[in-house]
């Protein structure tokens, strides 16, 4: 009992520190902290997840019910035209196109792989949009063709509209290649043809979203949209999978305040909010035997 009382005191003090920091600067980037606790079975780490983590990460759900929070916008937005190394092998419909650098790097890797199969007429027609640009698009196109500012995935910096310079994506070899292979690079077809009742968005063969591995592979294998995948994780609480020889443990954690959770020892951890009420912890344990 004394040991767990000590844990509560430690976590409480840490929680106060994070809460104070948030009050002082609400726009500051939220960080997790780790405390080590001794038990009869040895020591273990607890990671403190601040509530603000719900609104940050690659798995955020953005739709008419869940808008983008300011902290959810990718911190590494770049203008693609300014980075020659990120634009090799494809064209830009708009030279002002912006995107998360991480996503641009993954896209460039994917385009290079496709070129090895003589699929090489990709172009990006849209990437990151700030609220002003989204507002302009919404006013020009109307509610049937655009979403209000803050309610589009493009406001995150993790989504991009991909086209072909030869023909429409529904018929282009580039579109078919992406439908077959984008998952391997952490991308999903966000609005599939047979899931419009779930996503609330008509079929968009050009709109791809970065969620990262292993999530994209699981979603492909189970034929899940992002909505379905997040609900699945919430129901299952914890799942395990092996992708490309690497073992992953994925856990859903409900976050109501600064929340301490056990950290698997010796594993790389990534956290992503779902933009609703929880955080997904992905633990990578290295190559599986």
C-alpha positions, 0 to 999 in steps of 0.5 A: 500500500505504501508503495502505491501511495508513493506512486500516487504522490509522484504522479500527482506532483508530475500532473501538477507540473504539466497542468501549470505549464499548460496554464502558463502557455496553452500553445506550448507543445505538450510532452509526456514524462516518465517516472520509475516505480519500484515494486516487488517484481522490480522496477517499471516505468510509468509514462504520464500522458497529458490530456492535450495528447488526445489532439495530437498525432498521426491517428487523429480523426477529423470529420464534421463532428471532430474538428482539428485542434490547434495542437493537431496541426503538423509541426513540420509543414514545409513548402514542397517547392523549396525542397528539391529532395522532396519533389523528385519523381512527381509534379505539383499542380500548385507550386504553393503546395505545403505538406508535413515534411514527414509525410512528404518524405514517405510519399517520395519514397512511395513514388520512387518504388512505383517508378521501379514498376514504370508507374511514374506520372504522379502529381500532388494537387493539394496538401496542407491547407490553413483555415484561411485557404479552407474557408476560401475553398468552402465559400467557392465550392460550397458544402457539397464539395468542400468542408468548413475550415477546421473540419477537413483532414487537409487542415492537419498536414497529413493528407494529400490529394494525389493525381495522375498527369495522364488521366483521372485517378479512378482509371489511372495506373497511378491510382491502381498502384496506390490502392494496392501499395500505399498501405505499405508506406503508411498511407490509407485510401481515406474515403473508399467507395463502399464506406461512404455511410461510415466516413460521411464523404463520397468516394475520393480515389485521390485522397490519401492520408498518412497514419503510419505503420503498422496501422495502415497494414492493419486497416488494409487487412481488416478493410477498416476506415479510420473510423472503424479502426479507432472504434476497434482499438477502443473495443479491444483495448490492446492488440498485437501484430507483426509487420515486416518482421517487427512486433507491435503492441497497440493499446487504446488508453482513455484519457480524462486528465494527466494519465499514468500508464505502464511503459513496455520495457525496452521498446520504442513508444509512439503516442497518438491521440484519436481527437475524441477521448483517447490516446493510442500507444504503439510499442515497437519491440524490434525484429520478431524472432 
